[in-house]
Each structure stands twice: as C-alpha cells, then as structure tokens.
Amino acid sequence: MFSPSDIPATLLRDHSIKLVVADMDGTLLGDDHQIPAGLWPLLSRLDRAGITFAPASGRQYATLYEQFNDPAAQVAPRCFIAENGTNVVCDDTTVSTTMIAPDIVREVVGKVGRLAARGHDVGLVVCTPEVAYIDRTDPAFLDQTERYYASMRRVDSVAELSPDNVIKIAIFGFDSVEETIYPHLANFTGVAKVAVSGAHWIDVMSLEADKGHGLRHLCSQLGISPEQTLAFGDYLNDCELLQQAGVAVAMANAHPRIAELADYIAPPNSDQGVLTVLTRLLDGCDYVSS
C-alpha cells in the first residue's frame, strides 16, 4: 500500500520546483467532481513558497475559471492548461491556442455522425477557445457535458459549424470508448491527436496538441524549465504531461500506462491524494510555513 513517506519530503527544494500542475477529474477532484476544500490553504502555502499552481484539464477555460473562483480561496490559480493543452491562459491572457485543421474537423464530425447512425450511443462537443457547441440535447448527454463546459451553445447540427476555429472535438460515449469508439478513430492517429481522456471521453486535437505541449508553452511564459515542474495525473490524456514534467506523480487509481510513467504514486483521488502529497512536500520545506 502507498505511503506518502515514499515521496521525499524535500522534493520541492531538491528539484527547484516552481510549478505544480494537476489534472482535474480522477486526480485533484474527488469522486463527487468537486474541488476539495483543503486545496485553498495549500494554494496560499505554494504561493508563499514562490510556486505557481496550474490546473491541466480537458475541461474548457471558462469552466476551470468558474470552478476556481471560490470565495474560500485567498490565492486562486492564475494559469490554466485547458482543453487538454489546446488553450493555455495565464493572468487572463491567452498564452497559446492550437487549432485542428478544418478538413480533419469535417472528417471526424462526419465519422462520429455515421457511428451514431449505426447505433453507437455517442455525442459530440465541438470546442472553440470561447464556446463549446453541441447538437445532442437529451438530459443524459447534457448531464455529462454541462459539468465540463460552462460556456456551451446548442446548434441544430455541429456538422454545419465552421471548422476554422476548432481547438478540440470531444466525443462522449455511454459505453467504454476505449473499446467501442476509439478503434473507429484509429485511422486519424497519423493526422490528429486522438486521446482517450476518460472511460467515456475521447478528445481529438491537432497532432501538436496535448497537455505536455501546453505545459511547455506555460513554462516559457513563466520563464522556467519543464524540469522545474511537478505534475499529477491519472489517465491516458495525462501521458505527455507526466513525460514533460521534471517530477511525475500518478494517482493510485491511475490507468496502468500512466502508473508506468510516474516517478511516484500518490493516494487515490477519492482519498485526496494530491492534497496529501502537497501537504507532505510543503511540510518538508524549510522556507514556507503552514
């Protein structure tokens, strides 16, 4: 069984960590999909230690900003790696956006539409930096999408949208997408990034886009190196993030491929593993008090 003592208490100092990045669902958030209340004092302690905290998520920037705009937060995140790295924002300024080629947008939307016509229970979210568009509006689908997309607009058909400003296509399937939907998108892997981002989600992005790509842009903006980054993750869309970071921590509930990439394993998200590890590391610093 994991013990927090497996992670050196002096890790922040030993690796000159200047940035802590955490995935959201399955990592920072509990099984209730809420930010644990114990995060807010830890953000203040990180700030006093001169360490920036940034969420890195498949969620859109508007959603992340809304989630972290909490009255209990004396220090709120100022940097966000949103939409799986396709939209990076710091201090309310866009650092980078990575678009999908319009022809790929048309092909993916068409492919998923044909899968739905053949009986697959799937829905699409077509994401621009500002707004996510949907055309499926049944309550079961909306229940899954509204928690991730605070800025969402319904249209008659996502196939009729302009493909010119799309940063991500999110595909939700009510069955295991890794088994049922991903195989049908395998032919796109040479021209687009196809990432399984959860048991029911697949994200299609530019070949250049992933959370590691977003991390590099954010590090450049902050004037630090990726080696000075500590990253937490749990699922396949966190692969490049953990590979890019100087110190990689996987959750105990992580996908086996993510666990293999990690330098350390944290307790599961259901036990507030990110908070447990950060508390130990901050307690081990001689330059920041509780």
Backbone bond lengths (Angstrom), bond angles and torsions (degrees), N, CA, C in turn:
res aa  C-N    CA-C-N  psi(-1)  N-CA   C-N-CA  omega(-1)  CA-C   N-CA-C  phi
1 M - - - 1.471 - - 1.529 109.72 -
2 F 1.335 115.82 143.88 1.464 120.31 -178.72 1.521 111.47 -66.62
3 S 1.303 115.83 140.01 1.452 122.19 170.02 1.521 108.29 -124.11
4 P 1.349 119.10 133.26 1.461 119.83 178.29 1.519 113.20 -54.88
5 S 1.326 117.16 -22.47 1.466 119.48 -179.85 1.520 112.39 -67.84
6 D 1.341 117.52 -11.28 1.458 120.38 176.32 1.525 111.61 -67.71
7 I 1.331 117.21 -20.90 1.464 121.84 178.00 1.520 108.60 -97.04
8 P 1.328 118.43 124.58 1.472 119.88 -178.88 1.529 111.74 -56.97
9 A 1.311 116.89 130.32 1.459 121.01 -177.88 1.521 112.09 -64.39
10 T 1.328 116.94 -22.74 1.467 121.14 -178.52 1.527 112.59 -94.66
11 L 1.327 117.35 16.25 1.461 121.02 -173.34 1.524 112.78 -59.14
12 L 1.332 117.87 -41.47 1.467 120.16 -178.25 1.518 111.28 -59.42
13 R 1.329 115.37 -44.04 1.456 119.62 179.52 1.526 111.46 -73.26
14 D 1.330 116.95 -42.89 1.459 120.82 -176.33 1.524 112.46 -61.69
15 H 1.334 116.75 -32.53 1.465 120.87 -178.16 1.527 112.15 -104.76
16 S 1.317 117.64 8.79 1.476 121.84 -179.52 1.531 111.25 50.24
17 I 1.333 116.34 46.29 1.460 120.51 -176.48 1.524 110.83 -66.78
18 K 1.342 115.39 128.22 1.456 122.32 178.29 1.528 112.54 -117.99
19 L 1.336 116.44 -10.11 1.461 120.60 -176.78 1.524 109.28 -145.03
20 V 1.330 116.05 128.19 1.466 122.42 173.24 1.523 107.29 -112.06
21 V 1.329 116.17 126.35 1.461 122.42 -177.80 1.524 108.10 -120.90
22 A 1.324 116.93 133.13 1.465 120.56 -179.06 1.514 110.92 -133.46
23 D 1.320 115.03 128.85 1.457 120.68 166.98 1.530 108.34 -59.99
24 M 1.307 116.55 163.73 1.467 120.37 -177.13 1.531 111.75 -99.12
25 D 1.337 116.96 -80.55 1.465 120.68 -174.46 1.525 111.12 -66.86
26 G 1.327 115.22 128.54 1.451 120.67 -178.91 1.513 113.68 82.67
27 T 1.335 116.71 -4.18 1.466 121.17 -177.98 1.524 109.95 -126.05
28 L 1.318 117.22 -81.05 1.465 120.76 -179.77 1.524 111.57 -76.11
29 L 1.315 117.13 -42.92 1.460 120.86 -175.99 1.526 111.11 -77.09
30 G 1.325 114.76 147.67 1.456 119.19 173.85 1.514 110.64 -75.94
31 D 1.301 116.35 -178.27 1.461 120.61 179.32 1.525 111.94 -66.33
32 D 1.340 116.95 -13.28 1.461 121.09 175.64 1.523 111.78 -87.53
33 H 1.344 117.03 2.69 1.473 124.17 179.25 1.524 112.58 64.81
34 Q 1.327 117.74 22.31 1.459 121.76 179.48 1.535 110.31 -107.96
35 I 1.333 115.80 151.38 1.455 120.81 174.07 1.520 108.46 -72.01
36 P 1.314 119.04 125.89 1.469 119.75 179.59 1.526 111.32 -65.21
37 A 1.322 115.86 138.65 1.467 120.79 -176.47 1.520 111.92 -60.62
38 G 1.327 117.25 -27.66 1.456 120.16 -179.50 1.506 114.75 -69.56
39 L 1.346 117.85 -7.61 1.464 119.09 178.82 1.523 112.02 -70.03
40 W 1.338 117.74 -35.88 1.463 120.27 -170.65 1.534 113.22 -59.43
41 P 1.338 120.32 -47.94 1.470 117.62 176.57 1.517 113.23 -65.21
42 L 1.318 117.76 -28.54 1.464 119.86 177.78 1.529 110.86 -68.88
43 L 1.336 117.44 -35.11 1.468 119.81 176.35 1.523 110.59 -62.82
44 S 1.330 116.68 -38.17 1.465 119.60 177.23 1.526 110.71 -64.87
45 R 1.325 116.95 -40.88 1.465 120.48 179.44 1.531 110.87 -66.92
46 L 1.326 117.28 -40.29 1.465 119.96 176.70 1.527 110.12 -61.81
47 D 1.315 116.45 -41.95 1.458 120.70 -179.65 1.524 110.95 -61.83
48 R 1.333 116.95 -42.05 1.464 119.92 179.02 1.533 111.51 -66.74
49 A 1.328 115.66 -26.12 1.461 119.79 177.99 1.532 112.24 -84.40
50 G 1.341 116.50 0.18 1.458 119.92 -179.45 1.512 113.03 76.20
51 I 1.350 117.00 25.98 1.451 122.18 -178.22 1.525 108.94 -113.29
52 T 1.331 116.41 127.35 1.464 122.27 177.55 1.524 109.71 -84.02
53 F 1.323 116.44 140.95 1.463 121.64 174.20 1.525 108.59 -111.10
54 A 1.353 116.34 133.53 1.459 120.44 179.41 1.523 110.43 -137.01
55 P 1.326 118.52 125.84 1.462 120.53 170.29 1.531 109.48 -69.24
56 A 1.330 116.51 144.91 1.467 122.13 175.34 1.517 107.32 -130.69
57 S 1.315 116.70 110.54 1.456 119.90 -166.40 1.513 112.31 -144.32
58 G 1.337 114.95 161.21 1.452 120.08 168.21 1.513 111.57 -77.23
59 R 1.338 117.00 -12.82 1.458 120.80 178.56 1.529 110.63 -67.34
60 Q 1.323 116.13 155.96 1.454 120.06 -179.47 1.526 110.12 -76.90
61 Y 1.326 115.19 162.09 1.462 120.56 -178.55 1.529 111.56 -60.19
62 A 1.330 117.71 -42.21 1.464 120.23 -179.06 1.521 110.94 -59.18
63 T 1.319 117.01 -37.98 1.460 120.87 179.95 1.521 110.74 -69.13
64 L 1.334 116.71 -46.24 1.460 120.44 -179.58 1.522 110.86 -62.40
65 Y 1.324 117.04 -43.83 1.465 120.76 179.94 1.521 110.32 -60.44
66 E 1.329 116.40 -42.08 1.468 120.70 179.79 1.525 110.96 -66.27
67 Q 1.333 116.84 -41.96 1.461 120.16 -178.91 1.530 112.38 -62.79
68 F 1.320 116.54 -38.96 1.458 120.06 -175.42 1.525 113.08 -90.86
69 N 1.317 117.53 -0.24 1.468 121.51 175.66 1.523 108.37 -86.27
70 D 1.336 114.90 69.15 1.462 122.35 -173.84 1.523 109.79 -108.12
71 P 1.325 117.89 133.49 1.470 119.74 179.34 1.524 113.60 -59.62
72 A 1.346 116.48 -23.10 1.469 119.62 -178.95 1.522 112.47 -76.98
73 A 1.328 116.80 -10.12 1.464 120.01 -175.29 1.522 111.03 -89.69
74 Q 1.331 116.45 112.12 1.456 119.93 172.59 1.521 110.23 -73.83
75 V 1.332 115.99 -33.28 1.461 122.60 175.27 1.521 107.45 -125.53
76 A 1.318 117.74 118.84 1.459 122.07 178.97 1.527 109.10 -106.67
77 P 1.330 117.94 153.11 1.464 119.85 177.15 1.523 111.26 -57.89
78 R 1.312 115.68 140.89 1.458 120.05 176.54 1.515 111.58 -108.89
79 C 1.349 117.01 -8.24 1.456 121.96 -178.94 1.520 109.86 -126.20
80 F 1.334 116.19 142.38 1.460 121.53 -176.57 1.520 109.77 -140.65
81 I 1.323 116.30 132.44 1.461 122.39 168.98 1.518 105.18 -103.34
82 A 1.320 116.35 100.61 1.459 121.71 -172.72 1.527 110.79 -106.13
83 E 1.348 114.43 166.98 1.469 121.66 175.34 1.535 111.54 49.78
84 N 1.335 115.66 44.86 1.472 121.59 178.70 1.528 112.91 56.35
85 G 1.328 115.61 36.18 1.465 120.00 174.70 1.506 115.07 93.29
86 T 1.342 118.15 -2.68 1.461 119.59 -179.45 1.521 112.80 -82.93
87 N 1.331 117.21 -11.54 1.465 120.95 179.38 1.527 108.32 -141.40
88 V 1.316 116.31 108.77 1.457 122.03 -178.43 1.526 108.08 -113.39
89 V 1.344 115.27 126.89 1.467 121.44 -176.24 1.516 108.67 -129.47
90 C 1.328 116.57 137.07 1.461 121.63 177.28 1.518 108.36 -141.28
91 D 1.333 116.44 130.41 1.453 121.98 -178.54 1.525 111.99 52.77
92 D 1.349 115.84 43.99 1.468 123.58 178.23 1.524 113.24 63.73
93 T 1.322 116.92 14.94 1.463 121.49 179.12 1.518 109.44 -118.46
94 T 1.325 116.53 133.87 1.455 120.42 178.57 1.526 109.91 -69.00
95 V 1.308 115.75 124.21 1.464 121.74 177.33 1.520 110.19 -88.29
96 S 1.343 116.70 -43.78 1.455 120.62 178.88 1.516 110.27 -159.51
97 T 1.326 115.39 147.10 1.459 122.52 168.33 1.518 107.38 -132.28
98 T 1.313 115.98 144.17 1.459 120.93 -177.52 1.526 108.52 -127.18
99 M 1.313 116.24 112.65 1.460 121.52 -175.02 1.531 111.46 -89.27
100 I 1.333 115.00 155.33 1.459 121.51 171.27 1.528 108.05 -91.04
101 A 1.315 117.05 142.10 1.457 120.60 176.61 1.527 109.86 -58.84
102 P 1.338 118.35 135.15 1.466 120.84 -176.01 1.523 114.52 -54.69
103 D 1.343 118.01 -37.66 1.461 118.98 -178.94 1.526 111.20 -66.94
104 I 1.345 116.96 -32.91 1.468 120.17 176.87 1.523 109.96 -68.95
105 V 1.335 116.82 -39.46 1.462 120.17 176.99 1.527 109.61 -57.00
106 R 1.326 117.08 -49.43 1.470 120.41 -179.14 1.525 111.34 -60.22
107 E 1.325 117.07 -43.36 1.457 120.57 -176.85 1.530 111.81 -66.36
108 V 1.329 116.95 -43.24 1.463 120.43 -178.47 1.526 110.34 -67.33
109 V 1.322 116.97 -45.87 1.463 119.97 178.63 1.526 110.32 -59.78
110 G 1.323 116.88 -42.07 1.459 120.53 178.52 1.513 112.21 -64.53
111 K 1.332 117.28 -42.58 1.461 122.04 -179.96 1.524 111.13 -61.77
112 V 1.322 116.88 -46.67 1.463 119.98 -178.89 1.527 110.24 -67.51
113 G 1.319 117.31 -35.49 1.457 120.07 176.07 1.520 111.70 -61.25
114 R 1.332 116.67 -39.74 1.467 120.21 178.58 1.527 111.30 -69.20
115 L 1.341 116.83 -36.01 1.464 119.52 175.93 1.519 110.85 -62.81
116 A 1.327 116.72 -41.58 1.462 120.47 178.03 1.522 110.94 -63.63
117 A 1.336 116.30 -40.16 1.466 120.09 179.55 1.524 111.61 -65.01
118 R 1.349 116.30 -25.46 1.466 120.51 179.92 1.530 111.91 -89.55
119 G 1.341 116.91 4.50 1.454 119.14 172.79 1.512 115.97 109.43
120 H 1.332 119.11 -2.21 1.465 120.60 176.51 1.531 109.35 -72.66
121 D 1.323 116.10 134.01 1.460 121.12 -177.70 1.525 108.88 -86.78
122 V 1.336 116.14 82.02 1.462 122.14 -174.65 1.525 110.07 -129.97
123 G 1.327 114.23 159.89 1.452 121.40 174.36 1.512 109.64 -142.94
124 L 1.318 115.85 158.03 1.463 122.21 -176.40 1.527 111.33 -114.96
125 V 1.340 114.93 144.72 1.456 122.25 167.96 1.527 106.12 -126.06
126 V 1.310 116.84 115.96 1.463 122.12 179.64 1.524 107.69 -98.95
127 C 1.322 116.06 117.00 1.468 121.30 -168.36 1.517 112.41 -106.70
128 T 1.322 116.19 129.02 1.454 123.15 165.54 1.531 106.75 -107.90
129 P 1.330 118.94 170.90 1.470 118.53 -179.73 1.524 113.96 -58.12
130 E 1.338 117.22 -28.41 1.463 120.29 -174.61 1.525 113.80 -102.67
131 V 1.326 117.64 -34.23 1.462 121.23 -169.83 1.528 110.03 -139.62
132 A 1.332 115.79 144.58 1.464 121.77 171.41 1.525 108.28 -106.66
133 Y 1.340 116.48 135.13 1.461 121.35 -176.02 1.529 110.11 -111.26
134 I 1.335 115.68 138.44 1.459 121.68 177.09 1.523 109.19 -134.69
135 D 1.344 116.18 156.18 1.457 119.28 171.65 1.527 111.84 -126.55
136 R 1.327 116.23 -1.97 1.466 120.30 174.52 1.528 107.53 -98.99
137 T 1.322 117.11 126.40 1.465 119.40 -169.98 1.526 113.35 -127.95
138 D 1.325 118.35 17.25 1.456 118.83 177.13 1.530 109.61 -70.32
139 P 1.334 118.06 151.04 1.472 121.40 -175.13 1.519 114.22 -55.98
140 A 1.330 118.13 -37.90 1.468 120.41 -178.35 1.521 111.07 -63.62
141 F 1.328 117.40 -40.61 1.464 121.34 178.76 1.525 110.74 -71.68
142 L 1.314 117.11 -43.25 1.465 120.06 179.49 1.516 111.62 -62.81
143 D 1.314 117.19 -34.90 1.456 120.64 178.46 1.524 111.11 -60.68
144 Q 1.322 116.76 -32.55 1.462 121.08 -179.66 1.524 112.54 -83.17
145 T 1.318 117.89 -32.45 1.468 120.53 -173.91 1.524 113.73 -88.74
146 E 1.322 117.42 -33.53 1.462 118.88 -173.02 1.521 113.09 -66.53
147 R 1.340 117.97 -26.63 1.462 119.41 179.48 1.528 111.77 -71.89
148 Y 1.338 117.33 -21.64 1.462 121.43 -177.11 1.532 113.12 -101.28
149 Y 1.337 116.25 -21.19 1.467 120.31 -173.28 1.530 110.04 -128.56
150 A 1.321 115.55 95.03 1.464 120.61 179.29 1.518 111.14 -72.16
151 S 1.325 116.30 -28.96 1.467 121.78 177.78 1.526 108.03 -107.69
152 M 1.334 115.57 93.30 1.463 120.73 -173.46 1.522 109.99 -133.57
153 R 1.325 115.72 140.96 1.464 120.52 -178.18 1.523 109.35 -131.39
154 R 1.323 115.28 136.32 1.459 120.92 178.15 1.527 110.08 -90.15
155 V 1.322 116.17 137.39 1.458 122.09 177.34 1.524 107.98 -130.90
156 D 1.328 115.83 165.73 1.468 119.62 -179.75 1.521 111.24 -66.39
157 S 1.341 116.16 -39.87 1.459 119.61 -178.82 1.525 109.38 -153.92
158 V 1.326 116.81 123.29 1.470 118.81 177.72 1.523 110.86 -67.65
159 A 1.327 117.40 -20.66 1.468 120.65 178.36 1.529 111.57 -67.29
160 E 1.333 117.29 -19.75 1.461 120.84 -179.34 1.526 113.13 -93.67
161 L 1.337 117.40 -1.28 1.458 120.50 178.24 1.522 110.83 -71.19
162 S 1.329 115.94 153.09 1.456 119.77 171.22 1.521 109.50 -65.04
163 P 1.330 118.60 133.92 1.467 121.12 -179.21 1.523 113.66 -90.01
164 D 1.333 117.90 11.75 1.460 121.02 -167.90 1.521 115.09 -87.89
165 N 1.314 119.42 -12.89 1.469 120.47 -174.47 1.525 110.81 -130.29
166 V 1.326 116.86 34.57 1.454 121.96 -173.63 1.523 110.26 -98.07
167 I 1.327 116.50 126.84 1.460 120.37 178.74 1.528 112.42 -102.03
168 K 1.339 116.35 -20.03 1.468 119.46 -177.26 1.513 109.92 -161.42
169 I 1.331 115.83 143.77 1.455 121.61 168.88 1.518 106.71 -115.98
170 A 1.322 116.59 116.78 1.461 121.48 179.74 1.523 108.86 -101.19
171 I 1.309 115.82 130.67 1.462 122.20 -178.20 1.518 108.31 -115.92
172 F 1.327 116.43 122.11 1.459 120.95 177.61 1.518 109.45 -106.85
173 G 1.332 115.83 130.68 1.452 121.41 174.79 1.509 110.29 -124.49
174 F 1.328 116.95 139.40 1.453 120.31 -177.56 1.527 112.21 -77.30
175 D 1.344 116.88 -14.71 1.461 121.03 171.39 1.526 108.48 -100.63
176 S 1.319 117.32 -179.26 1.464 121.12 178.34 1.525 109.58 -66.82
177 V 1.333 116.58 111.64 1.465 119.68 -175.09 1.527 112.29 -69.72
178 E 1.325 116.95 -27.62 1.460 119.67 179.25 1.523 110.47 -61.61
179 E 1.322 116.46 -31.14 1.463 121.13 -178.08 1.530 112.55 -95.49
180 T 1.332 117.43 -35.05 1.467 119.54 -170.07 1.527 115.10 -101.18
181 I 1.347 117.66 -35.12 1.466 120.84 -173.98 1.521 112.46 -107.08
182 Y 1.317 116.71 -41.88 1.465 119.97 -176.16 1.534 112.84 -54.00
183 P 1.328 120.33 -43.58 1.472 118.80 -179.84 1.530 113.44 -57.36
184 H 1.324 117.55 -29.77 1.468 120.56 -179.76 1.528 112.03 -76.45
185 L 1.341 116.71 -15.04 1.469 120.34 -179.57 1.520 112.26 -103.54
186 A 1.335 116.78 4.49 1.466 120.90 -175.00 1.526 112.03 -60.67
187 N 1.328 117.78 -29.54 1.469 119.72 -178.05 1.523 112.46 -70.58
188 F 1.354 117.17 -10.66 1.466 120.33 177.81 1.532 112.62 -89.18
189 T 1.330 117.47 -8.13 1.460 119.52 -171.38 1.521 113.19 -64.18
190 G 1.310 119.33 -20.83 1.459 120.44 177.85 1.506 113.98 -85.74
191 V 1.342 116.78 -13.49 1.464 120.17 -175.94 1.525 112.42 -122.33
192 A 1.329 117.12 -10.67 1.468 121.29 179.01 1.519 108.49 -149.26
193 K 1.326 116.30 160.89 1.453 122.11 175.08 1.526 107.60 -87.91
194 V 1.320 116.81 119.35 1.460 122.16 178.99 1.524 106.97 -113.03
195 A 1.327 116.73 106.07 1.464 121.81 -172.31 1.521 110.71 -116.24
196 V 1.336 115.93 125.91 1.462 120.72 172.03 1.527 106.46 -79.17
197 S 1.324 116.25 110.21 1.467 120.30 -172.29 1.526 113.04 -103.63
198 G 1.313 117.05 2.93 1.456 122.14 177.56 1.512 108.64 178.74
199 A 1.300 116.37 175.84 1.460 119.99 -178.73 1.526 112.00 -60.84
200 H 1.343 116.47 -26.12 1.464 120.05 -175.51 1.531 113.49 -123.67
201 W 1.330 117.19 7.61 1.465 119.83 -175.63 1.528 111.81 -126.09
202 I 1.320 115.57 139.12 1.464 123.34 168.65 1.521 106.97 -126.53
203 D 1.328 116.73 135.15 1.456 121.57 176.56 1.524 109.46 -114.11
204 V 1.315 115.96 131.55 1.462 122.32 176.20 1.525 107.65 -110.75
205 M 1.344 115.22 126.96 1.465 121.00 -174.71 1.530 109.12 -140.05
206 S 1.298 115.98 179.20 1.454 121.05 172.33 1.527 109.95 -59.80
207 L 1.320 116.70 150.45 1.465 120.39 175.90 1.519 111.85 -56.66
208 E 1.315 116.95 -28.09 1.466 121.29 -177.44 1.523 112.80 -82.83
209 A 1.322 117.42 -7.06 1.465 120.19 -169.49 1.521 112.41 -102.75
210 D 1.309 115.56 134.92 1.459 124.17 168.13 1.522 106.29 -172.40
211 K 1.307 117.36 177.28 1.461 119.94 -177.90 1.529 111.74 -66.52
212 G 1.318 117.53 -30.39 1.464 119.72 175.71 1.511 111.18 -65.69
213 H 1.328 116.52 -39.93 1.468 122.75 175.95 1.527 109.44 -60.87
214 G 1.332 116.36 -45.34 1.460 120.03 177.75 1.515 112.13 -63.61
215 L 1.331 116.76 -38.17 1.460 120.57 179.10 1.526 111.15 -62.88
216 R 1.310 117.06 -41.23 1.478 119.78 179.40 1.528 110.63 -61.75
217 H 1.334 116.67 -42.25 1.464 119.89 178.43 1.527 111.12 -64.43
218 L 1.324 116.46 -41.11 1.463 119.38 -179.52 1.527 110.78 -67.02
219 C 1.323 117.07 -42.50 1.465 119.79 178.09 1.518 111.27 -59.52
220 S 1.330 116.09 -42.32 1.463 119.86 177.84 1.525 110.84 -60.98
221 Q 1.318 116.73 -41.57 1.469 121.50 178.98 1.528 110.86 -62.89
222 L 1.335 116.60 -38.97 1.464 121.12 -177.04 1.527 112.82 -85.17
223 G 1.321 116.77 -9.15 1.459 120.06 179.67 1.511 113.93 73.73
224 I 1.340 116.20 32.79 1.462 120.53 177.35 1.525 108.80 -126.71
225 S 1.309 117.07 171.35 1.458 120.91 178.50 1.530 109.75 -99.23
226 P 1.335 117.79 153.03 1.469 119.60 175.79 1.527 112.59 -57.56
227 E 1.327 117.13 -26.81 1.467 120.41 178.35 1.526 112.24 -64.47
228 Q 1.317 117.20 -18.68 1.463 121.79 178.42 1.531 111.96 -92.97
229 T 1.339 115.66 21.70 1.460 121.62 -176.77 1.526 111.03 -115.09
230 L 1.325 115.85 138.67 1.459 124.14 171.06 1.522 106.92 -111.41
231 A 1.346 116.78 124.44 1.464 120.62 -175.96 1.519 111.17 -123.85
232 F 1.343 115.53 140.14 1.463 123.54 175.66 1.529 108.86 -112.66
233 G 1.338 117.55 139.67 1.458 120.49 176.30 1.509 112.14 -159.61
234 D 1.343 114.91 169.64 1.467 118.34 -178.17 1.518 114.06 -139.56
235 Y 1.353 118.69 -21.77 1.463 117.32 -171.78 1.524 111.02 -126.97
236 L 1.346 115.69 176.73 1.455 121.09 -168.81 1.522 113.19 -61.22
237 N 1.328 118.13 -29.04 1.458 119.39 177.78 1.529 112.73 -74.43
238 D 1.341 117.09 -2.06 1.469 121.32 174.73 1.527 112.27 -96.40
239 C 1.314 116.96 0.82 1.469 121.24 -174.53 1.521 112.12 -55.52
240 E 1.320 116.79 -55.61 1.472 120.65 -176.62 1.526 111.78 -67.43
241 L 1.327 117.00 -31.06 1.463 120.66 177.05 1.525 110.16 -61.46
242 L 1.323 116.70 -48.93 1.458 120.34 -178.95 1.521 111.11 -67.83
243 Q 1.326 116.93 -35.43 1.465 119.87 178.58 1.526 111.68 -66.82
244 Q 1.320 116.76 -33.36 1.462 121.12 -177.16 1.521 112.44 -80.18
245 A 1.332 117.26 -29.58 1.460 120.93 -174.12 1.525 111.77 -73.20
246 G 1.330 114.80 153.34 1.460 119.64 177.09 1.516 112.21 -68.04
247 V 1.343 116.33 -37.03 1.466 122.36 177.15 1.521 107.61 -128.84
248 A 1.329 116.96 125.24 1.456 122.54 -176.60 1.524 109.90 -112.65
249 V 1.333 115.95 127.77 1.465 121.75 179.41 1.527 108.37 -123.62
250 A 1.317 116.81 123.19 1.459 122.36 175.47 1.517 109.52 -101.90
251 M 1.304 115.86 149.59 1.456 120.51 177.63 1.532 109.28 -78.70
252 A 1.325 115.98 155.78 1.469 119.89 178.75 1.521 111.53 -63.10
253 N 1.318 117.21 -22.53 1.464 122.32 177.85 1.526 112.59 -92.27
254 A 1.333 117.69 12.38 1.463 121.80 -173.86 1.524 112.21 -69.65
255 H 1.318 114.97 155.58 1.460 122.39 170.27 1.530 107.72 -58.17
256 P 1.325 118.87 141.37 1.478 120.68 -177.09 1.521 114.08 -53.14
257 R 1.318 118.01 -36.28 1.476 119.75 -179.79 1.521 111.37 -67.67
258 I 1.321 117.76 -31.10 1.463 121.20 178.15 1.524 109.77 -74.40
259 A 1.313 116.78 -40.57 1.463 120.28 178.39 1.522 111.14 -59.57
260 E 1.329 116.72 -35.51 1.466 120.65 179.70 1.525 112.33 -65.75
261 L 1.327 116.89 -27.74 1.471 121.09 -177.71 1.524 112.72 -81.38
262 A 1.321 117.07 -18.00 1.461 120.86 -166.83 1.520 113.00 -80.59
263 D 1.322 114.22 148.58 1.462 120.87 170.07 1.527 110.61 -78.95
264 Y 1.338 115.72 -31.92 1.465 121.44 -178.26 1.519 109.59 -143.23
265 I 1.339 115.75 158.49 1.448 122.25 176.50 1.527 108.80 -114.55
266 A 1.340 116.28 128.90 1.463 122.75 178.07 1.526 109.66 -96.15
267 P 1.321 118.29 161.47 1.468 120.01 171.08 1.529 110.15 -56.95
268 P 1.320 118.32 161.98 1.468 120.26 -177.38 1.520 112.72 -65.80
269 N 1.316 114.48 161.20 1.469 119.08 179.17 1.522 111.48 -60.20
270 S 1.328 117.59 -31.72 1.465 120.81 179.72 1.517 112.40 -66.29
271 D 1.340 116.94 -18.19 1.474 122.13 176.46 1.526 111.94 -107.39
272 Q 1.346 116.48 19.30 1.469 122.21 179.14 1.530 111.22 56.35
273 G 1.328 115.15 50.03 1.451 120.95 -176.17 1.514 114.69 -60.38
274 V 1.342 117.41 -38.37 1.470 119.75 178.91 1.521 109.76 -62.02
275 L 1.327 117.16 -44.67 1.463 120.93 -179.41 1.526 110.98 -65.34
276 T 1.323 116.85 -39.45 1.460 120.64 179.03 1.519 111.23 -60.44
277 V 1.332 115.98 -45.78 1.461 119.98 -178.71 1.523 111.08 -68.52
278 L 1.336 117.35 -45.45 1.467 119.60 -178.96 1.522 111.40 -63.02
279 T 1.323 116.95 -38.23 1.464 119.80 178.20 1.526 110.25 -61.68
280 R 1.324 116.93 -45.47 1.467 120.04 178.63 1.528 110.96 -60.95
281 L 1.322 116.68 -43.46 1.463 119.55 -176.71 1.527 111.51 -69.34
282 L 1.325 116.88 -39.59 1.460 119.19 178.36 1.523 111.36 -70.23
283 D 1.321 117.09 -35.52 1.466 119.87 175.66 1.524 111.09 -65.02
284 G 1.328 115.75 -25.65 1.467 119.96 -179.21 1.507 114.52 -85.17
285 C 1.343 116.19 -3.79 1.466 119.89 179.52 1.528 109.42 -87.76
286 D 1.282 116.68 137.73 1.451 119.59 176.73 1.525 111.82 -94.77
287 Y 1.366 115.74 8.53 1.459 118.56 -178.43 1.514 112.28 -117.55
288 V 1.338 117.94 8.11 1.461 119.57 176.86 1.526 109.09 -146.09
289 S 1.320 115.72 135.74 1.471 120.33 -179.43 1.510 109.57 -99.37
290 S 1.329 115.33 167.98 1.470 120.05 177.39 1.516 111.46 -83.12
